[in-house]
Amino acid sequence: MADLTAMKCYATLNTRVYCDMGSVFLKIVVNNKEFTGFAYNPTLGRLEGVTVKIIPAGEGDLVRVTTNSGPYEVGKSQAFRGQDGNPIAVEDIKPGTSLQSGILENNNGFIFSKTGGAMVTLMEILEADLFGGIFNESRIKHETEHPAQIVTKVEEIGKGPLYELQVSSKTKDDMTNMSGHNVFLWPDGTSFGAGVFIY
């Protein structure tokens, strides 16, 4: 078992993050040194709008983790959020591993997050968390079981530049199932479907 306490959230230039512009490769926003993205906040039971700082972290080993929703390219020394909310180190992930899934749906042209039994627009989330808007949290029911993505393949794909992603969540950054210090990743260029979370 890997030492989770020593891990940081590493992405590559080809990691797709879901941000206020939709699904983009990190290389599109890396020169801005930060972006407005999303994390799963267990305390709120929903996606949270967060500011994510991008910090160059030198060269490192790269891994592609593929699930039934598609591929995710990340650094080797980090963790994904498992279906039960607990972090799972990349080196402990294998085909059949269940990862927590974040689901986005299209409803009359708006992008909704399907979480906690409620349909909430991404704009509502960003306005409430980053711009002082009002959000009715009573709409959200905390789920005891999250939708899952099932890992189908794990591949080491060589070395390359890594970037640490630092998240502005108000939760503790302690690598537990109650930490909101994770980043919402997306497998492809679409706006709807399902993504995963990395710590």
C-alpha positions, -999 to +999 in steps of 0.1 A: +000+000+000+013+035-009+019+062+017-009+086+009+003+113+032+033+120+010+012+125-022+003+156-040-022+163-068-002+160-100-014+166-135+002+166-170-002+189-199-026+163-214-047+160-183-082+172-190-097+193-162-133+204-161-134+242-155-156+272-161-148+269-198-158+232-199-134+203-205-099+215-215-064+202-215-042+216-187-019+230-214-047+254-224-047+271-190-012+264-177+002+298-186-025+315-165-010+298-134-045+291-121-081+283-133-116+281-119-125+245-116-145+220-095-139+196-067-161+172-047-168+186-013-180+158+011-192+183+037-216+200+012-223+167-006-219+183-040-194+198-065-178+229-052-165+258-073-128+262-065-097+282-076-069+258-087-033+270-087-010+254-112+026+249-099+054+234-121+067+203-103+095+191-126+097+158-145+080+126-133+064+093-142+032+095-162+003+071-160-029+067-180-059+053-161-087+043-183-123+037-170-155+028-187-159+066-194-125+071-210-088+078-202-072+101-176-035+110-178-019+119-145+013+117-124+021+083-109+026+095-073-009+105-065-044+092-057-079+091-071-111+094-051-126+059-047-163+051-049-164+051-010-147+086-010-114+073+003-082+080-017-067+052-037-030+056-048-024+051-085+000+022-078-029+004-060-054+009-088-060-021-111-087-032-136-120-035-117-112-007-092-143+016-085-137+053-086-162+080-075-179+095-106-191+131-111-220+132-135-229+162-157-262+163-177-277+185-204-311+200-196-324+226-221-289+237-230-277+241-194-250+220-178-263+203-146-244+185-119-264+154-108-254+150-072-270+144-039-304+137-055-306+172-070-299+188-104-278+219-099-264+241-127-226+246-127-233+284-129-252+282-096-223+264-080-197+289-092-218+319-082-224+305-047-189+293-040-167+320-056-189+351-062-210+354-030-242+340-045-270+323-025-274+286-028-302+265-012-281+237+003-313+220+015-318+208-021-289+184-016-292+151+000-260+135+011-255+102-007-242+072+011-231+057-022-217+075-052-219+066-088-189+046-099-165+045-128-148+011-132-111+010-142-104-011-172-067-004-178-037+012-161-006+021-182+027+037-175+034+060-204+069+073-197+081+105-182+071+141-187+065+175-170+042+174-140+022+203-125+009+203-089-027+214-086-035+232-054-072+236-045-089+264-025-114+241-007-123+251+029-120+215+040-089+199+055-062+188+030-056+155+049-061+128+022-093+114+038-128+108+025-138+142+041-113+162+021-125+185-007-089+191-019-095+172-051-098+182-088-126+172-112-111+155-143-128+147-176-120+120-201-127+138-234-138+170-252-175+166-245-195+186-220-218+159-206-211+125-192-190+115-162-156+125-148-135+115-118-116+132-089-079+132-081-063+142-048 
